[in-house]
């Protein structure tokens, strides 16, 4: 999480504190920031940029996989067609004999 976001969240938390405690606003805000940073630091999070990079890698990988699947189907179809032709030729030769 970006530092600006943590600061904004800490500021909102301070604003939600009752009026009587607002006199210690600065201390509370610093404590909130510290706690939030420590808490988020323990989490296994990635930045938006890292996420988008991995998303792009996954999309390219998916495209390559789909292209390979299409090639495989094409090769298998060609192979099956070739086998059928060979079988027909063998049967035609056998009938001539």
C-alpha positions in Angstrom: 0.0 0.0 0.0 1.4 3.4 -0.9 2.6 5.6 1.9 0.1 8.3 0.8 -2.7 5.8 1.3 -1.5 4.9 4.8 -1.3 8.5 5.7 -4.8 9.1 4.4 -6.2 6.2 6.3 -4.5 7.3 9.5 -5.9 10.8 9.0 -9.4 9.4 8.6 -9.0 7.3 11.7 -7.9 10.4 13.7 -11.0 12.3 12.3 -13.2 9.5 13.6 -11.8 9.8 17.2 -14.2 11.6 19.6 -13.7 15.3 20.2 -12.2 14.9 23.7 -9.2 12.9 22.3 -8.5 15.3 19.4 -6.1 17.2 21.6 -3.7 14.3 21.1 -4.4 14.3 17.4 -0.8 14.3 16.2 0.3 11.5 18.5 -2.7 9.4 17.5 -2.1 10.0 13.8 1.6 9.0 14.1 0.6 5.9 16.1 -2.0 4.9 13.6 0.5 5.3 10.8 3.0 3.2 12.6 0.5 0.5 13.3 -0.8 0.5 9.8 2.6 0.3 8.2 3.6 -2.5 10.5 0.4 -4.4 9.8 0.6 -4.0 6.1 4.4 -4.8 6.2 3.5 -8.2 7.6 1.1 -9.0 4.8 2.3 -10.6 1.6 1.1 -7.8 -0.7 2.2 -6.7 -4.1 2.0 -3.3 -5.6 -0.5 -2.4 -8.3 2.4 -2.1 -10.8 3.7 -5.6 -9.9 0.2 -7.0 -10.2 -0.3 -5.4 -13.6 3.1 -6.7 -14.9 2.1 -10.2 -13.8 -1.3 -9.8 -15.3 0.3 -8.9 -18.7 2.7 -11.9 -18.4 -0.2 -14.2 -17.8 -2.2 -12.8 -20.8 0.8 -13.4 -23.1 1.3 -16.9 -21.7 -2.4 -17.6 -22.2 -2.2 -16.4 -25.9 0.9 -18.6 -26.5 -0.9 -21.6 -25.0 -4.0 -21.0 -27.1 -1.8 -20.7 -30.2 0.0 -24.0 -29.3 -3.3 -25.7 -28.7 -4.5 -24.6 -32.2 -1.2 -25.9 -33.7 -1.5 -29.2 -32.0 -5.1 -29.7 -33.2 -3.9 -28.8 -36.7 -1.1 -31.3 -36.6 -3.3 -34.0 -35.1 -5.9 -33.4 -37.8 -3.3 -33.5 -40.6 -1.9 -36.7 -39.1 -5.3 -38.3 -38.9 -6.1 -37.3 -42.5 -2.8 -38.7 -43.7 -3.5 -42.0 -41.9 -6.9 -42.2 -43.6 -5.4 -41.7 -47.0 -2.7 -44.4 -46.4 -5.4 -46.8 -45.2 -7.5 -46.1 -48.3 -4.5 -46.7 -50.6 -3.6 -50.0 -48.9 -7.2 -51.1 -49.2 -7.3 -50.1 -52.9 -4.0 -52.0 -53.6 -5.3 -55.1 -51.7 -8.5 -55.1 -53.8 -6.5 -55.0 -57.1 -4.5 -58.1 -56.1 
